[in-house]
């Protein structure tokens, strides 16, 4: 389960930010997960809560949002956002798509007190 390793990294990032700011605790961590990130959202959030035990983030709220993938259509040249896979070009309906984003996983917001 690679979600646990990812969660441990999320907690390390949140704790480091809280310590740099002189905070006593992390209250919220918001994540952005690309459509192609190969991460199961519910499992990652569960693992974050598990990894946060006995840390500054022990009582934090963990949130995640899925972000679309970016694609370029090789048939019509259109740039498109893809919210789900498999996908077709929204312009021409073609399947000749070059995926150009959507694999990222980012910590986008950390709440501290």
Secondary structure as GFF3:
##gff-version 3
##sequence-region A 1 113
A	DSSP	alpha_helix	2	20	.	.	.	ID=ss1
A	DSSP	beta_strand	26	34	.	.	.	ID=ss2
A	DSSP	alpha_helix	41	51	.	.	.	ID=ss3
A	DSSP	beta_strand	61	67	.	.	.	ID=ss4
A	DSSP	beta_strand	69	73	.	.	.	ID=ss5
A	DSSP	beta_strand	79	82	.	.	.	ID=ss6
A	DSSP	beta_strand	97	99	.	.	.	ID=ss7
A	DSSP	beta_strand	105	112	.	.	.	ID=ss8
###
